[in-house]
Amino acid sequence: MVVSMFTIQSRLCASEETRRYFWELMEKHTLLVNELLEKIAQHPQFQEWQKKGAISGNTVRGILAPLKENSGYVGLPGRFYTSAELISCYTYKSWLALQKERQLQLLGKKRWLQAVESELELIATTDFNPDEIRVKAHEIQKKALDKLNKESKKQKALISILLDMHDGTAEAPLSRRAINHLLINNLKINEKEQNLDQLSERLDKKRKEIERLEEQLTSRLPKGRDPTEQRYLENLCHVTALPELSDDPEKLAAELETLTVQKQLPLLKELPYPIQFGSSGDLYWSVETQEKKHCQRPQQRICVRFKGAKDHTFKIQCDCRQLSIFRQFLIDYQTYQELPYEERFSQGLFALRSACLIWRKDDSKHGSNKKRTTDNQEAQLKPWNTHRLYLHCTVDRQMLTAEGTEQVREAKKKEVIKTLKNKEKLQELELEQLGLTKTQIESVGRKRSTLTYLEKNSPPPRPNAKPYQGQPHIVVGVSFSRHEPVAIAVVDVEKEEVLERQSAKELLNRGEAQYIWRNGKKEPLIKDGTEQRHPNGGKLYIRKGKRVRRKPHRLVQQLHQRHQQNSRRRSEEQKQDRYRSSNSDSDLGLYVERLIASKIVELALQRKAGTIAIPQLKGIRESVESDIRARAERLFPNEKERQKEYGKGYRASFHSWSYSRLSDCIKECASSEGIAVVIRQQPSGIELEQKAIAIALSSYNVKTS
């Protein structure tokens, strides 16, 4: 599906008094969140929430209510209390969901390991022909697929059905070996004989995965943040505390032994928690006119105020590419406020959906606090002077065009009508006769008014843009690799025909025009489909001294070289304790990833593709880490230092590309053009371009199944 929501950011400029006011408020807000997180973990129903993998918002609201009366949190704006509730719910919902997912993964991996480990015993105790095992595996695979189709509503995975069948075949060794054959070969039938050494390596890797999951399941609860550094000092005192003297020699020896064990000091984030604004109505937009000496016309600055702190105004300082979106926020707000109450449109049609207020450390070399004199050094040490406020806004991309706004408007109307269930025309007495409570009647009234606003009143005019219409049977498959960033395959999934395949080099260098210099003018080397030549029939060369723009794929090679050089330099500088991190590689990597994403989307537009299929990255880090540790133990048994060095080098080579950021760039670039992006599992053991083809075909198979 096309991702409609995206986020833009802006720096907020304000006076020192305003920055100090917000820092102190957000510091109190952070302490409130910390205490709320502790109270939630101590709640009697917390064990039930862990089993469900979710938390009740009403319960969190009930825990928060008495904390509002605490002297340390009295005086906070109402929006800040709501933000503390939202942050606590988000934090625990994600933590509980992650723990539940890990528990399910652990159970599945243990069942797989237990089933496949029996294969080693069965090989020694049985003498079945490989062809017999394959025939039986084919029969079991067919039965499992039939059962899967019958239980499609339960969304049960095929591997779970096979594991259930494996548990019920304790006295049928041929069936067990056939199921093991499917489990080992990714639920497929393999004509090659099983390599026992490779199987042993896979089992070692799976055991490491189970060990890591068990460690992660015992991970600590969310601890919050430490803006006042009070918790850091308490932990420091606890870690460095001397043991109490005791007359008992054994007890004293045990306490002294604890001193020799290195203790890790837990470090918490120092910045305050952000403030969440869940509605466009929580922000008030305006324009401020500024007169400049060297400008003939005055300059207008977009300003914003926040609910709960209307007396403090911030100026928006954003990139030119995002300025038009902030202007749309301003137009929406001003149009809404200027209209009479009866003619106002629904706030659900605002381009701004939600916002977030965040503090960040000011690392700019030319910031205003760097230019101050040394007489004001004490003021520079204040956190509101060494940090800057940023506003993150979530935008609905559809709301930026007239056609998209109309689609959202119609979808919201249908949703409200479906929720009302023909109650929109009933009077209040008739609703009471239906047995509805007062709260339900009020909810029906609100939905009626929302429906009225959606039907009668239109939002402000927005630019027209014809939506992209791609061919659903054309899919662009993308695969990732440790050696090359991507490989692309354009596939007609209905005919299972590969229309085009490209490596990263071919993708980045495609469409790059080559130029020559003739008579002081720049001309294309290939003109009207034919290469220009010298009158004597020879080739034309670029004039000496003129620089030519390098092909984009050179940037990939340059990035690889930088990674290798920086890796060597980092190790040398760390030994001398003079290493300083730099963002130069990260900036170049982000530029290359955005370039790759734009080229992929450009190819999809040229081919009229309806979908871009990218690899599933979920769990890849754990899989790689378990594989590295298993290999290290197998190569260097009982040598912890050599295992650590091996893992360090292998890990650095694997994580040279930020695949998650590259995926985000592809999604963002594709959504701006209206192309759907789907995520599919990337196969292993085949060439990179074949992986891209398999990902494209799997996207179609999932749709039709």
Long-range contacts (C-beta under 8 A, 24 or more apart in sequence): 1-676, 1-677, 1-678, 2-670, 2-671, 2-674, 2-675, 2-676, 2-677, 3-667, 3-668, 3-671, 3-677, 4-396, 4-397, 4-398, 4-671, 5-353, 5-394, 5-395, 5-396, 5-397, 6-394, 6-395, 6-397, 6-668, 6-671, 7-392, 7-393, 7-394, 7-395, 8-318, 8-322, 8-325, 8-326, 8-392, 8-393, 8-395, 9-318, 9-322, 9-390, 9-391, 9-392, 9-393, 10-316, 10-317, 10-318, 10-322, 10-326, 10-390, 10-391, 10-393, 11-317, 11-318, 11-388, 11-389, 11-390, 11-391, 12-304, 12-314, 12-315, 12-316, 12-317, 12-357, 12-388, 12-389, 12-390, 12-391, 13-314, 13-315, 13-317, 14-312, 14-313, 14-314, 14-315, 14-389, 16-379, 16-384, 16-385, 18-312, 18-313, 18-314, 19-384, 19-385, 19-389, 20-382, 20-384, 21-309, 21-312, 22-309, 22-312, 22-357, 22-384, 22-389, 23-272, 23-359, 23-383, 23-384, 23-387, 25-76, 25-77, 25-80, 25-309, 26-80, 26-227, 26-272, 26-273, 26-274, 26-275, 26-357, 26-359, 27-227, 27-228, 27-272, 28-72, 28-73, 28-76, 28-80, 29-76, 29-80, 29-83, 29-84, 29-272, 29-273, 29-275, 30-224, 30-225, 30-227, 30-272, 30-273, 31-72, 31-73, 31-227, 31-228, 32-67, 32-72, 32-73, 32-76, 32-80, 32-81, 32-84, 33-84, 33-87, 33-88, 33-224, 33-225, 33-273, 34-223, 34-224, 34-225, 35-67, 35-70, 36-60, 36-63, 36-64, 36-67, 36-84, 36-85, 36-88, 37-88, 37-91, 37-92, 37-221, 37-222, 37-223, 37-224, 38-224, 39-63, 39-67, 40-88, 40-92, 41-221, 49-92, 49-96, 50-96, 50-99, 50-100, 51-100, 52-96, 52-100, 53-96, 53-97, 53-99, 53-100, 53-101, 54-93, 54-96, 54-97, 55-89, 55-92, 55-93, 55-96, 57-85, 57-89, 60-85, 60-88, 60-89, 61-85, 64-88, 77-307, 77-308, 77-309, 78-308, 79-275, 79-277, 79-282, 79-306, 79-307, 79-308, 80-275, 80-308, 82-276, 82-278, 83-273, 83-274, 83-275, 83-276, 83-277, 84-273, 86-276, 86-278, 87-273, 87-274, 87-276, 91-222, 92-222, 95-221, 95-222, 99-217, 102-213, 102-216, 102-217, 103-217, 105-213, 105-619, 106-210, 106-213, 106-214, 106-217, 108-159, 108-160, 108-163, 109-206, 109-209, 109-210, 109-213, 110-210, 111-163, 112-159, 112-163, 112-183, 112-206, 113-203, 113-206, 113-207, 113-210, 115-163, 115-166, 115-179, 115-180, 115-183, 116-180, 116-183, 116-184, 116-199, 116-202, 116-203, 116-206, 117-203, 118-176, 118-180, 119-177, 119-180, 119-184, 119-194, 119-199, 120-196, 120-199, 122-173, 122-176, 122-177, 122-180, 123-196, 125-173, 126-173, 126-174, 126-177, 128-173, 128-174, 128-177, 130-193, 132-174, 133-174, 133-177, 133-178, 133-181, 134-178, 134-181, 134-189, 134-191, 136-174, 136-175, 136-177, 136-178, 137-178, 137-179, 137-181, 137-182, 137-189, 138-189, 139-178, 140-165, 140-175, 140-178, 140-179, 140-182, 141-182, 141-187, 141-189, 158-187, 159-183, 159-187, 162-187, 186-683, 201-630, 201-631, 201-634, 204-630, 204-633, 204-634, 205-626, 205-627, 205-630, 206-626, 207-630, 208-625, 208-626, 208-627, 208-629, 208-630, 209-622, 209-623, 209-626, 212-622, 212-625, 212-626, 213-622, 223-266, 223-268, 224-268, 224-273, 225-268, 225-269, 225-270, 225-271, 225-272, 225-273, 226-268, 226-269, 226-270, 227-270, 227-271, 227-272, 227-383, 229-270, 231-268, 232-265, 232-267, 232-268, 235-265, 235-266, 236-265, 239-263, 239-265, 271-359, 271-360, 271-361, 271-387, 272-359, 274-356, 274-357, 274-358, 274-359, 274-392, 275-306, 275-356, 275-357, 276-354, 276-356, 277-306, 277-307, 277-354, 277-355, 277-356, 277-357, 278-354, 279-347, 279-354, 280-329, 280-332, 280-333, 280-347, 280-350, 280-352, 280-353, 280-354, 280-355, 281-307, 281-347, 282-306, 282-307, 282-355, 283-307, 283-329, 283-333, 283-352, 283-355, 284-310, 284-333, 285-329, 285-330, 285-333, 285-334, 286-313, 286-330, 287-330, 288-313, 288-315, 302-326, 302-327, 302-329, 302-330, 304-391, 306-357, 314-389, 314-391, 316-391, 325-351, 325-393, 325-395, 325-400, 326-393, 328-400, 328-462, 329-393, 331-460, 332-459, 332-460, 335-459, 335-460, 339-457, 343-457, 344-453, 344-457, 345-453, 345-454, 345-457, 345-458, 345-459, 346-412, 346-450, 346-453, 346-454, 346-457, 348-408, 348-412, 348-450, 348-454, 349-399, 349-405, 349-408, 349-409, 349-412, 349-454, 349-459, 350-399, 350-459, 351-395, 351-396, 351-399, 351-400, 352-393, 352-394, 352-395, 353-394, 353-395, 353-396, 354-393, 354-394, 355-391, 355-392, 355-393, 355-394, 356-391, 356-392, 356-393, 356-394, 357-389, 357-390, 357-391, 357-392, 358-389, 358-390, 358-391, 358-392, 359-383, 359-387, 359-388, 359-389, 359-390, 360-387, 360-388, 360-390, 361-386, 361-387, 361-388, 362-386, 362-387, 362-388, 397-671, 397-672, 399-462, 400-462, 400-463, 401-462, 401-463, 401-464, 401-465, 402-461, 402-462, 402-463, 402-464, 402-465, 403-464, 403-465, 403-466, 403-467, 404-465, 404-467, 405-459, 405-462, 409-454, 409-459, 412-450, 412-454, 413-451, 413-454, 413-455, 416-447, 416-450, 416-451, 416-454, 417-451, 419-447, 420-444, 420-447, 420-448, 420-451, 424-448, 424-451, 467-674, 468-605, 468-673, 468-674, 468-675, 470-604, 470-608, 470-609, 470-610, 470-611, 470-675, 471-608, 471-609, 471-610, 472-610, 472-611, 473-610, 473-700, 474-499, 474-607, 474-608, 474-609, 474-610, 474-611, 475-609, 475-610, 475-611, 475-612, 475-613, 475-696, 475-697, 475-699, 475-700, 476-600, 476-603, 476-604, 476-607, 476-609, 476-611, 476-612, 476-613, 476-696, 477-613, 477-692, 477-693, 477-694, 477-695, 477-696, 477-697, 477-699, 478-600, 478-612, 478-613, 478-614, 478-615, 478-666, 478-692, 478-695, 479-615, 479-682, 479-688, 479-689, 479-691, 479-692, 479-695, 480-615, 480-657, 480-659, 480-662, 480-682, 481-688, 481-691, 482-653, 482-654, 482-656, 482-657, 484-688, 485-556, 485-592, 485-593, 485-596, 485-657, 485-662, 486-596, 486-600, 486-662, 487-688, 487-689, 487-691, 487-692, 488-600, 488-603, 488-692, 489-689, 489-692, 489-693, 489-696, 490-603, 490-604, 490-607, 490-609, 490-696, 491-693, 491-696, 491-697, 493-696, 493-697, 493-699, 493-700, 494-700, 496-697, 498-693, 499-607, 500-603, 500-607, 501-689, 501-692, 501-693, 502-603, 503-688, 503-689, 504-553, 504-556, 504-596, 505-553, 505-556, 507-596, 507-599, 507-600, 507-603, 508-551, 508-552, 508-553, 508-555, 508-556, 508-595, 508-596, 508-599, 509-551, 509-552, 509-553, 510-599, 510-603, 511-602, 512-551, 512-552, 515-542, 515-548, 516-540, 516-541, 516-542, 516-543, 517-542, 517-543, 517-546, 552-595, 555-588, 555-591, 555-592, 555-595, 556-592, 558-588, 559-585, 559-588, 559-589, 559-592, 560-656, 562-588, 563-656, 567-652, 589-657, 589-658, 589-661, 590-661, 590-665, 593-658, 593-661, 593-662, 593-665, 594-665, 594-669, 596-662, 596-665, 596-666, 597-662, 597-665, 597-666, 597-668, 597-669, 597-670, 598-669, 600-666, 600-669, 600-670, 601-666, 601-669, 601-670, 601-673, 601-675, 604-670, 604-673, 604-675, 605-673, 605-675, 609-675, 610-675, 610-676, 611-675, 611-676, 611-677, 611-678, 611-699, 612-666, 612-670, 612-675, 612-676, 612-677, 612-678, 613-677, 613-678, 613-679, 613-680, 613-695, 613-696, 613-698, 613-699, 614-663, 614-666, 614-667, 614-677, 614-678, 614-679, 614-680, 614-695, 615-659, 615-663, 615-679, 615-680, 615-681, 615-682, 615-691, 615-695, 616-679, 616-680, 616-681, 616-682, 617-659, 617-660, 617-663, 620-659, 624-651, 624-654, 625-651, 628-654, 678-702
